[in-house]
């Protein structure tokens, strides 16, 4: 039996990085395109947080994958790795991968 995986990542812009900066716009563009460039993703959703709170992160991605093997392919996909590099210099992030039986 395969286990559907929901992959969630929350991004917090580093101090001094503005949402309007070109590097942020580029990272967002890549994040939005991951869903079109990673065939293992069943669904893909991204967006900016709409509520400003001290504990809130700024941006999130949510992807659904068929199983752990698909998650592994997603993690090693070249386009996904390029998107990760865009975010690495401008943000810190946390990730969770939820299993749904």
C-alpha positions as CSV (number, residue, x, y, z in Angstrom):
1,X,0.0,0.0,0.0
2,X,1.4,3.4,-0.9
3,X,1.3,6.4,1.4
4,X,0.4,9.8,0.0
5,X,2.9,12.5,1.2
6,X,2.0,16.1,1.8
7,X,5.2,18.2,1.6
8,X,5.0,21.6,3.3
9,X,7.7,24.2,3.5
10,X,7.6,27.6,5.2
11,X,10.0,30.3,4.3
12,X,11.1,33.3,6.5
13,X,12.9,36.1,4.7
14,X,16.3,36.9,6.3
15,X,16.7,40.2,8.1
16,X,17.3,43.0,5.6
17,X,15.7,41.1,2.7
18,X,12.6,42.9,1.4
19,X,9.7,41.2,-0.3
20,X,10.0,43.6,-3.1
21,X,13.7,42.8,-3.9
22,X,14.5,41.2,-7.3
23,X,16.0,38.1,-5.6
24,X,12.7,37.5,-3.8
25,X,10.7,37.9,-7.0
26,X,13.0,35.4,-8.7
27,X,12.7,32.9,-5.9
28,X,8.9,33.3,-6.0
29,X,8.9,32.8,-9.7
30,X,10.8,29.5,-9.4
31,X,8.7,28.3,-6.6
32,X,5.5,28.8,-8.6
33,X,7.0,26.9,-11.6
34,X,8.0,23.8,-9.5
35,X,4.6,22.4,-10.0
36,X,4.9,22.5,-13.7
37,X,8.5,21.1,-13.7
38,X,8.3,18.3,-11.3
39,X,6.2,15.5,-12.7
40,X,5.9,13.6,-9.4
41,X,3.8,16.4,-7.8
42,X,0.1,15.6,-7.9
43,X,-0.8,19.1,-6.7
44,X,1.3,22.2,-5.9
45,X,0.3,25.4,-4.1
46,X,2.4,28.4,-3.2
47,X,1.7,31.8,-1.7
48,X,2.5,34.7,0.6
49,X,1.3,34.8,4.2
50,X,-1.6,37.2,4.5
51,X,-1.3,38.0,8.2
52,X,1.7,39.8,9.8
53,X,2.5,38.1,13.1
54,X,5.8,37.7,14.9
55,X,5.6,33.9,14.8
56,X,4.5,33.8,11.1
57,X,6.6,32.7,8.2
58,X,6.4,34.7,5.0
59,X,5.9,32.2,2.2
60,X,4.7,28.6,1.9
61,X,4.7,25.8,-0.6
62,X,2.5,22.7,-0.3
63,X,2.9,19.7,-2.6
64,X,1.2,16.3,-2.7
65,X,3.1,13.3,-3.9
66,X,2.0,9.7,-4.4
67,X,4.5,8.1,-2.0
68,X,8.0,8.3,-0.5
69,X,9.6,7.3,-3.7
70,X,8.0,10.3,-5.5
71,X,9.1,12.5,-2.6
72,X,12.7,11.3,-3.2
73,X,12.5,12.1,-6.9
74,X,11.0,15.5,-6.1
75,X,14.0,16.3,-3.8
76,X,16.5,15.4,-6.4
77,X,14.8,17.0,-9.4
78,X,17.1,19.5,-11.0
79,X,14.4,22.3,-11.3
80,X,13.5,21.8,-7.7
81,X,17.1,22.1,-6.7
82,X,17.4,25.4,-8.6
83,X,14.4,26.7,-6.8
84,X,15.9,25.7,-3.5
85,X,19.1,27.6,-4.3
86,X,17.1,30.8,-5.1
87,X,15.5,30.6,-1.6
88,X,18.7,29.6,0.3
89,X,20.4,33.0,0.1
90,X,17.3,35.0,1.0
91,X,15.5,32.9,3.6
92,X,15.5,30.3,6.3
93,X,12.9,27.6,6.2
94,X,11.3,24.6,7.8
95,X,9.8,21.5,6.2
96,X,7.4,18.8,7.2
97,X,6.4,15.7,5.1
98,X,3.0,14.3,6.3
99,X,2.0,10.8,5.6
100,X,-1.6,10.0,4.8
101,X,-2.6,6.4,4.8
